[in-house]
Amino acid sequence: MIGNAKPTEISGIFENTPPLHYPLGMTTTLQAPSSMTGSDARLDAIRVKVQAGQRLSLDDGLVLYETNDVWGVIAMADFVRCRIHGDAAYYNINRHMNYSNVCALSCKFCEFYRKKDQPGAYTRDMDYIADQARGAIQSGATEMHIVGGLHPYLPWDYYPEMMRTIKQAAPNLHIKALTAVEIVHLAKIAKKYKRDDRQAGIRWVLSELKAAGLDSLPGGGAEVFDDRVHDEAYKGKIRSDEWLDVHLVAHELGLNTNATILYGHIDQRRERLVHMEILRRAQDQALERLGYSGENGFIEPGLPATANVTAPVITLSREGTPKPTPAMAEGKAGYFQTITPLPFFPDGSEMEHLYGPTGLENLRTIAIARLMLDNFPHVKAFWIMQTLSMAQLMLEAGADDIDGTVVWYDITKVGGSTTHQETTVLDLQRSIREAGFTPVERDTLYRRVEREGKDWRVVE
């Protein structure tokens, strides 16, 4: 069994001030300052839990959202981030591709979707997809990230053919593709979906796609796990229980997955925290399967989405607790790799009358995600939706990853951007160094990459 290490007494002072960073292996003790403008005594008890690697409650999370002592929240998140990752900050060389923006849904927050005959609607053929895969390899990419709309007319065969086409053109390219929403849609068009046994249809789809070349799942489509928000903002989309079913089955099949939360629209802060509780309970189950042992800790009662999770509380934020790795999971199961908080952008959507979250709310939310999601090894500040400058700040507020070179991104366009949203490896490395961290190139599974030009290899 992989036990949670007991906290040890260590020296140093980690005050309620702008964060300081510690090299891998160094730790410090969180201490509340005796007096400081803006300090909040309510954070003292939370610091004790954070220092001990204990799970925070939803009430703790509300304090983190409500306190004026934002630096205190950021400092705790930075402490956890440095305990798990030292001064490493990750990036990758990747390429995004959207196979189609035609979608049967009409989510109010979405600017991406088109109907079949609308201007700007597109669906990519296999020649285009193969060309994108070859272009990714030529650029040195290790990953292709693929999502699209719920196309009501594409046949099931299109999707495994897309996987095979990419693997034929670029055998070493990792395919991270298809959100949980898309997987449920594919189970329906393949006529494998059964309401009384939906996991069977999901398992069939994922097994077929894995055999065709699928390597992992992205975390999109989660939005906010709340029925009120669901019915008002994206009615018709799968609810939290189906989203979790997809990721549970993916983990059982040995596929690692990611998770997201889309916040800052009509959601409330407590609803975001419930979303995080649901995710961490699902991760408890995945980590128990990998051999981690747990303890008694906070579990929010009465959440139907977590009713079937029997695992104990398992945290990775205790001193000495190892991160899960692909080598550890081999032959067992997959797990959630990262949480990516995504701010809502109102422009161009049916909800453009809303303001969207402020920069301070974005910074606070990424820090709270690091503190609440104590069993997620990684927290991603997705620079495309946060901007590269904000991603730098987020590395000091709990995030350890800023994603990759991207190249094409058609889901969200920040500040008038086009679909060509690309940055260079040098810009990513420089941004990480300027924030006070050491840049580490990773593959999709967070293994370190060494390269000479476009040729690369995994070193761990």
CORWOSUL-V41738 format. One record per pair of residues at least 24 apart in sequence whose C-alpha atoms are under 6 Angstrom apart, sorted by the first residue. I is the first residue (numbers start at 1). J is the second residue. If there is no record, write none. Layout:
i	j
I	J
I	J
This chain:
i	j
1	291
1	292
2	291
2	292
2	293
3	292
3	293
4	321
5	319
5	320
5	321
7	52
7	319
16	72
17	71
18	71
19	75
23	86
23	87
24	86
38	69
39	69
53	317
53	318
57	298
74	367
74	397
77	367
77	370
77	371
77	397
77	398
78	396
78	397
78	398
81	398
87	437
87	438
88	437
88	438
89	400
89	401
89	438
89	439
89	440
90	401
90	439
90	440
90	441
91	401
91	402
91	403
91	404
91	441
92	404
92	441
92	442
93	141
93	404
93	405
94	141
94	142
94	143
94	144
94	404
94	405
94	406
95	144
95	406
95	407
96	144
96	145
96	146
96	406
96	408
97	146
98	146
98	147
98	148
99	123
99	124
99	148
100	148
100	149
101	148
101	149
102	149
102	151
103	149
103	150
103	151
104	150
104	152
107	234
108	233
108	350
108	351
109	349
109	351
110	349
111	348
111	349
112	411
130	165
130	166
130	169
133	166
133	170
134	169
140	454
142	173
143	173
143	174
144	175
145	176
145	177
146	177
147	177
147	178
156	190
160	209
160	212
163	212
163	213
164	212
175	214
175	215
176	215
176	216
176	217
177	217
179	218
179	220
180	243
180	246
181	221
216	255
216	256
216	257
217	257
218	257
218	258
219	258
219	259
219	260
220	260
222	260
223	261
223	262
224	261
225	275
241	305
251	333
251	334
251	335
252	333
254	333
254	334
255	334
256	334
256	335
257	336
258	336
258	337
258	338
259	339
260	339
260	340
260	341
261	341
261	342
262	342
262	343
263	343
263	344
264	343
264	344
264	356
264	357
265	356
280	373
284	311
284	314
285	311
286	335
315	374
315	375
316	374
316	375
317	374
338	376
338	378
338	379
339	379
340	380
367	397
367	398
370	398
392	435
